[in-house]
Amino acid sequence: MIEGARRQNLRHAFPWLIATLICVHACMAVTRVTASLWVLNRGYGEASVGLLLSLFAVAPIVLSLWAGRLADRHGFHRPVGVGVLMAGAGALLALVVQQLWAIAIGCLLCGGAVAVAAVAMQREAGLMADEPSELKRVFSWMALGPAMSNALAPIIAGLLIDHVGMTASFGFATLLPALAWALAHKVPRHLPEPFTKSYREPAAWQLFRLPAFRRLILVNLVLSACWDAHSFVVPVVGHARGLSAASIGLVLGCFAAAATCVRLAIVRFADNLDEAKALRSAMALAMLTFMAYAWLPGTVGLMCGSALLGMALGSVQPMIMAMLHRVTPPERHGQALGLRMLTVNGATVAMPAGFGVLAAATALVAPMWLMASLLLLAQLPARKL
């Protein structure tokens, strides 16, 4: 009875949970777009953009497992508070000191902020579901948070840069963490069951002994790298074709808008959706789109390609998150989410830098051809899920 009342109370707070996630993620998204265009406008080149984008994943590598343990032990508010402080400090530093080193540190802090806060939010969201189909709905709604911020943040950032300047875009990013913390207070406080002194918390790495967990992490790794490839290629290709910042933001926004629409569809049809088949179909669509991206004409062509990729890649996260919660013990959900965050961001550190070197040495869209090949190989573990 008490557990049911607590779960019902959590569900009433679900909109505030999503709103908090949107604000924290939007701070990172605005900083990412603005920093990328700032570097290109200063003439640092494509490789520097890749290195800068890699910094968004450095802090999560260090903090993800700690964030998972923090969420398992203390619940929602403490990790979110840490994330809000990091995001605010990073955005403020980029605003006040517009030099390469300061913007690099700001990217580092904003990336870590999303990792720490998102693990706690995802764990909290999992507590609100009772059955598998409900898990898919919950994580579809949760996935809408980053999708909405990715849809709106690049467009807002592009408009601010074109009509006001880089400083205005960085300034907008500094307002979002404060709003996130105000929204987080709308979520009711409840602490997990305390650990007894005799309880020895198992190492997170032991979760790799579960075959289903290993396959999920591998597939998720490839799909996350696809997001990185798209985030890298669009500003670089757009800049090379002479597109304005607003046009580049619009192309990125189309990707996120498509991801938002497909996640709303998952919410509606979650009961009838076969997770494994939907995952493999999305991977095939993304592979074909990556192969054709180089020949898409103009801004409209890039918008269409981004929308197709957004539809494919946006559909997979709710499936993976739902399966992840089912294959791991409830008391270790925070660890599992932190481990997923660590592996994804570990690849994200190397990927953008590698994309920059690959694009500079060969062709600007070569990273997308690379991801098409990896998606084809990833079909093998995906078929065993």
LOKE-344780 format. One line per field, with one value per residue (C-alpha): x, y, z; residue in three letters. Coordinates in Angstrom, 1 decimal. Example, Ala and Ser with C-alpha at 12.3 -4.5 7.8 and 13.67 -1.06 7.14 Angstrom:
BEGIN
c1 [12.3;13.7] $
c2 [-4.5;-1.1] $
c3 [7.8;7.1] $
code [ALA;SER] $
END
This chain:
BEGIN
c1 [0.0;2.8;4.8;1.9;1.2;4.9;4.9;1.7;3.3;6.4;4.2;2.6;6.1;7.1;6.5;8.8;11.4;11.3;11.4;14.5;16.2;15.4;17.0;20.2;20.6;19.7;22.6;25.0;23.4;23.6;27.2;28.1;26.7;28.0;31.5;31.7;30.8;33.1;36.0;35.3;34.8;38.2;39.8;40.9;39.7;37.7;40.1;39.8;36.0;36.4;38.7;36.4;33.3;35.4;35.6;31.9;32.6;35.7;34.1;31.4;34.1;35.4;32.0;29.5;30.2;30.3;27.1;25.4;26.5;25.4;21.9;21.6;22.5;20.9;18.2;17.4;18.2;21.8;23.2;21.0;22.3;25.9;25.0;23.3;26.4;28.7;26.5;26.2;29.9;30.8;28.4;29.4;33.1;32.5;30.5;32.9;36.2;35.7;39.1;39.8;41.0;38.0;35.5;37.2;36.8;33.2;32.5;34.2;31.9;28.7;29.3;29.9;26.8;24.5;26.1;25.7;22.2;20.9;21.9;19.8;16.9;16.8;16.9;14.1;12.0;12.5;10.8;7.6;7.0;5.4;5.6;7.7;5.4;5.2;9.0;9.1;6.6;8.5;11.8;10.2;9.0;12.4;14.1;11.9;13.8;17.1;15.3;13.3;16.4;18.4;15.5;15.2;18.6;20.5;17.9;17.8;21.6;21.9;19.4;21.1;24.5;23.3;21.3;23.0;26.3;28.2;28.0;24.2;24.2;26.6;24.6;21.4;23.2;24.0;20.2;19.2;20.9;19.2;15.8;16.6;17.3;14.0;12.1;14.0;12.4;9.0;10.0;9.2;12.1;12.5;15.6;16.5;16.7;19.9;22.7;23.5;27.1;27.5;26.4;29.3;28.3;29.4;31.6;29.8;32.1;30.5;27.4;29.4;29.0;25.4;25.3;22.3;23.9;27.1;25.1;23.0;26.1;27.8;24.8;24.3;27.9;27.6;24.3;25.7;28.7;26.2;24.9;28.4;29.1;26.0;26.8;30.3;29.5;26.6;28.5;31.5;29.7;27.4;30.3;32.1;29.0;28.6;25.4;24.5;24.5;20.7;20.6;23.1;20.9;17.8;19.5;20.4;16.9;15.3;17.2;16.0;12.4;12.2;13.6;10.9;8.1;9.2;9.4;5.9;4.8;6.5;4.5;1.4;2.2;4.4;2.2;2.5;6.1;8.7;11.8;14.4;12.9;12.4;16.0;17.3;15.1;16.3;19.9;19.3;17.6;20.4;23.0;21.4;21.0;24.6;25.7;23.7;24.3;27.2;25.0;22.1;21.6;21.5;19.9;16.7;18.6;20.5;17.3;15.7;18.7;18.9;15.2;15.7;18.6;16.7;13.8;16.1;18.4;15.7;13.7;16.4;17.1;13.7;14.1;17.7;16.8;13.7;15.8;18.6;16.3;14.9;18.2;19.8;18.8;16.7;19.2;21.9;20.0;22.1;25.3;24.0;23.1;26.4;28.3;26.3;27.1;30.8;31.2;29.3;31.3;34.5;33.9;32.7;36.0;37.8;35.2;34.9;38.7;39.0;36.2;38.1;41.3;39.4;37.5;40.7;42.6;39.9;36.4;34.2;31.5;33.9;32.8;29.3;30.6;32.5;29.4;27.5;30.0;29.9;26.1;26.3;28.6;26.4;23.5;25.2;24.9;21.5;20.1;20.9;19.0] $
c2 [0.0;2.4;1.4;2.0;5.4;6.3;5.2;7.2;10.2;9.8;9.6;12.9;14.4;12.9;16.1;18.0;15.3;15.6;19.4;19.3;17.0;19.3;22.3;20.5;18.9;22.2;23.9;21.4;21.5;25.3;25.3;22.5;24.3;27.7;26.4;24.5;27.6;29.8;27.6;27.5;31.3;31.7;29.6;26.7;24.0;20.8;18.8;21.4;21.0;17.3;17.7;20.2;17.9;15.1;17.1;16.7;13.0;13.2;14.1;11.4;8.8;9.8;10.5;8.0;5.1;7.4;9.0;5.6;4.7;8.2;7.7;4.2;5.5;8.9;9.0;11.9;15.4;15.1;14.0;16.5;19.3;18.3;18.3;21.7;23.3;21.8;23.0;26.5;26.8;25.6;27.9;30.9;30.3;30.1;33.4;35.4;34.2;33.7;32.1;28.6;27.2;28.6;27.2;23.9;23.7;24.8;22.0;19.6;20.7;20.8;17.3;16.0;17.8;15.9;12.5;13.0;14.4;12.0;8.8;9.9;11.0;7.7;5.7;7.7;7.2;3.5;3.5;4.8;1.7;-1.6;-3.7;-3.9;-1.9;0.8;0.9;1.6;4.4;5.9;5.9;7.2;10.2;10.5;10.3;13.2;15.5;15.4;15.3;18.5;20.3;19.2;20.4;23.8;24.6;24.6;26.8;29.3;29.3;29.9;32.8;34.4;34.1;35.5;38.4;39.2;37.4;34.5;36.2;36.1;32.4;31.6;33.8;31.9;28.7;30.1;30.7;27.0;25.3;27.7;26.9;23.1;23.3;25.2;22.4;19.6;20.8;19.9;16.2;14.7;13.6;9.9;8.0;4.5;1.7;2.3;-0.2;-2.3;-2.3;-5.9;-5.3;-5.1;-3.3;-5.4;-3.9;-2.4;-4.3;-7.6;-6.7;-7.6;-11.2;-10.9;-11.8;-9.7;-6.7;-7.1;-7.2;-4.2;-2.1;-3.0;-2.1;1.1;2.0;1.9;3.8;6.5;6.9;7.5;10.5;11.8;11.4;13.4;16.1;16.4;16.3;18.8;21.9;20.9;20.2;23.2;25.5;24.1;24.8;28.3;27.8;30.3;29.4;29.5;27.0;24.7;24.9;24.1;20.9;19.8;20.7;18.5;15.5;16.2;17.0;13.6;11.9;13.6;12.4;8.8;8.7;10.0;7.2;4.7;6.0;5.4;1.9;0.5;-2.5;-3.8;-3.0;-5.8;-4.2;-6.4;-6.1;-2.3;-2.0;-3.9;-2.0;1.4;0.3;-0.6;2.7;4.6;2.7;3.5;7.1;7.5;5.9;8.5;11.6;12.9;13.3;15.2;18.6;21.9;22.8;21.0;17.8;17.9;18.5;15.4;13.3;14.5;13.8;10.2;9.7;11.3;8.9;5.9;6.8;8.4;5.2;3.0;4.6;3.8;0.1;-0.2;1.6;-0.7;-3.8;-2.6;-2.2;-5.7;-7.5;-5.9;-6.2;-3.3;-2.3;-2.0;0.1;3.1;1.1;-0.2;3.2;4.7;1.9;2.5;6.2;5.4;3.2;5.5;8.5;6.6;6.1;9.6;11.0;9.2;9.4;13.1;13.5;10.5;12.0;15.3;13.5;11.3;14.2;16.3;13.4;12.1;13.5;15.6;12.9;10.0;9.6;8.8;6.1;4.6;4.5;2.8;0.0;-0.3;-0.4;-3.4;-5.2;-4.4;-6.3;-9.5;-8.8;-7.1;-10.3;-12.2;-9.8] $
c3 [0.0;1.0;-2.1;-4.4;-2.9;-3.3;-6.9;-7.6;-6.0;-8.3;-11.4;-10.6;-10.5;-13.9;-15.9;-13.6;-14.0;-17.8;-17.6;-15.3;-17.8;-20.7;-19.0;-18.0;-21.4;-23.3;-21.4;-22.8;-26.3;-26.6;-25.3;-27.8;-30.9;-29.8;-29.0;-32.4;-34.4;-32.2;-33.0;-36.7;-36.9;-35.2;-38.0;-35.8;-38.3;-38.3;-36.2;-33.4;-33.5;-33.1;-30.1;-28.5;-28.9;-27.3;-24.1;-23.5;-22.9;-20.8;-17.4;-17.7;-18.0;-14.6;-13.0;-14.4;-12.0;-9.1;-10.2;-10.4;-6.9;-5.7;-7.2;-5.7;-2.3;-2.2;-4.8;-7.1;-5.6;-4.6;-8.0;-9.8;-7.6;-8.5;-12.2;-12.0;-10.3;-12.9;-15.8;-14.4;-13.7;-17.2;-19.1;-17.0;-17.6;-21.4;-21.2;-19.1;-20.6;-24.3;-25.0;-26.2;-22.9;-21.0;-23.6;-23.5;-19.7;-20.0;-22.5;-20.0;-17.1;-19.1;-20.4;-16.9;-15.6;-18.0;-17.1;-13.4;-13.5;-16.2;-14.3;-11.4;-13.6;-15.5;-12.3;-10.9;-14.1;-13.8;-10.4;-12.0;-14.2;-13.2;-16.4;-19.6;-21.9;-19.2;-19.1;-22.8;-22.4;-19.5;-21.3;-24.5;-22.5;-20.9;-24.2;-25.4;-23.0;-24.9;-28.2;-27.4;-26.1;-29.2;-31.4;-29.9;-28.5;-31.9;-33.5;-30.6;-30.5;-34.2;-34.1;-31.2;-32.9;-36.2;-34.8;-31.4;-31.2;-29.5;-26.1;-26.2;-27.0;-24.1;-21.8;-22.7;-21.6;-18.2;-17.4;-17.9;-14.9;-12.5;-14.0;-13.8;-10.1;-9.5;-11.4;-9.6;-6.3;-7.7;-7.6;-4.1;-2.0;-1.1;-0.2;-1.2;1.4;3.4;3.0;6.1;7.4;6.5;2.9;0.4;-2.8;-5.8;-8.4;-11.4;-13.8;-12.7;-14.7;-17.8;-16.8;-18.0;-21.7;-22.4;-20.7;-22.8;-26.1;-25.1;-24.2;-27.5;-29.7;-27.6;-28.1;-31.9;-32.0;-29.7;-32.0;-34.8;-32.9;-32.5;-36.2;-37.1;-34.6;-36.0;-39.7;-39.9;-38.6;-40.7;-43.9;-43.4;-42.8;-45.9;-48.0;-46.7;-44.7;-42.0;-38.4;-38.4;-41.3;-39.5;-36.4;-38.5;-39.9;-36.4;-35.2;-37.9;-36.5;-33.0;-34.1;-35.9;-32.8;-30.8;-33.1;-33.2;-29.4;-29.2;-31.5;-29.2;-26.3;-28.3;-29.6;-26.9;-26.2;-29.8;-30.4;-30.7;-29.2;-31.0;-34.4;-34.0;-33.0;-36.0;-38.4;-37.0;-37.4;-41.1;-41.8;-40.2;-42.2;-45.5;-44.7;-43.6;-47.0;-49.0;-46.9;-49.0;-52.0;-50.3;-52.0;-50.2;-46.9;-47.7;-48.5;-45.3;-43.4;-44.9;-44.2;-40.6;-40.2;-41.4;-39.0;-36.2;-36.8;-36.8;-34.0;-31.8;-31.7;-30.2;-26.8;-25.2;-26.3;-24.9;-21.6;-21.1;-21.8;-19.5;-16.6;-17.1;-17.3;-14.2;-10.5;-9.3;-6.5;-9.2;-11.8;-10.9;-11.5;-14.8;-16.0;-14.9;-16.6;-19.8;-19.5;-19.0;-22.0;-24.3;-23.3;-23.4;-27.1;-27.5;-26.3;-29.1;-31.8;-32.5;-32.5;-34.8;-37.0;-37.3;-38.4;-40.8;-42.3;-42.7;-44.3;-46.6;-47.1;-44.9;-44.8;-44.3;-40.6;-41.8;-44.2;-41.2;-39.1;-41.9;-41.8;-38.0;-38.1;-40.5;-38.1;-35.1;-36.6;-35.4;-31.6;-32.2;-33.6;-30.4;-28.2] $
code [MET;ILE;GLU;GLY;ALA;ARG;ARG;GLN;ASN;LEU;ARG;HIS;ALA;PHE;PRO;TRP;LEU;ILE;ALA;THR;LEU;ILE;CYS;VAL;HIS;ALA;CYS;MET;ALA;VAL;THR;ARG;VAL;THR;ALA;SER;LEU;TRP;VAL;LEU;ASN;ARG;GLY;TYR;GLY;GLU;ALA;SER;VAL;GLY;LEU;LEU;LEU;SER;LEU;PHE;ALA;VAL;ALA;PRO;ILE;VAL;LEU;SER;LEU;TRP;ALA;GLY;ARG;LEU;ALA;ASP;ARG;HIS;GLY;PHE;HIS;ARG;PRO;VAL;GLY;VAL;GLY;VAL;LEU;MET;ALA;GLY;ALA;GLY;ALA;LEU;LEU;ALA;LEU;VAL;VAL;GLN;GLN;LEU;TRP;ALA;ILE;ALA;ILE;GLY;CYS;LEU;LEU;CYS;GLY;GLY;ALA;VAL;ALA;VAL;ALA;ALA;VAL;ALA;MET;GLN;ARG;GLU;ALA;GLY;LEU;MET;ALA;ASP;GLU;PRO;SER;GLU;LEU;LYS;ARG;VAL;PHE;SER;TRP;MET;ALA;LEU;GLY;PRO;ALA;MET;SER;ASN;ALA;LEU;ALA;PRO;ILE;ILE;ALA;GLY;LEU;LEU;ILE;ASP;HIS;VAL;GLY;MET;THR;ALA;SER;PHE;GLY;PHE;ALA;THR;LEU;LEU;PRO;ALA;LEU;ALA;TRP;ALA;LEU;ALA;HIS;LYS;VAL;PRO;ARG;HIS;LEU;PRO;GLU;PRO;PHE;THR;LYS;SER;TYR;ARG;GLU;PRO;ALA;ALA;TRP;GLN;LEU;PHE;ARG;LEU;PRO;ALA;PHE;ARG;ARG;LEU;ILE;LEU;VAL;ASN;LEU;VAL;LEU;SER;ALA;CYS;TRP;ASP;ALA;HIS;SER;PHE;VAL;VAL;PRO;VAL;VAL;GLY;HIS;ALA;ARG;GLY;LEU;SER;ALA;ALA;SER;ILE;GLY;LEU;VAL;LEU;GLY;CYS;PHE;ALA;ALA;ALA;ALA;THR;CYS;VAL;ARG;LEU;ALA;ILE;VAL;ARG;PHE;ALA;ASP;ASN;LEU;ASP;GLU;ALA;LYS;ALA;LEU;ARG;SER;ALA;MET;ALA;LEU;ALA;MET;LEU;THR;PHE;MET;ALA;TYR;ALA;TRP;LEU;PRO;GLY;THR;VAL;GLY;LEU;MET;CYS;GLY;SER;ALA;LEU;LEU;GLY;MET;ALA;LEU;GLY;SER;VAL;GLN;PRO;MET;ILE;MET;ALA;MET;LEU;HIS;ARG;VAL;THR;PRO;PRO;GLU;ARG;HIS;GLY;GLN;ALA;LEU;GLY;LEU;ARG;MET;LEU;THR;VAL;ASN;GLY;ALA;THR;VAL;ALA;MET;PRO;ALA;GLY;PHE;GLY;VAL;LEU;ALA;ALA;ALA;THR;ALA;LEU;VAL;ALA;PRO;MET;TRP;LEU;MET;ALA;SER;LEU;LEU;LEU;LEU;ALA;GLN;LEU;PRO;ALA;ARG;LYS;LEU] $
END
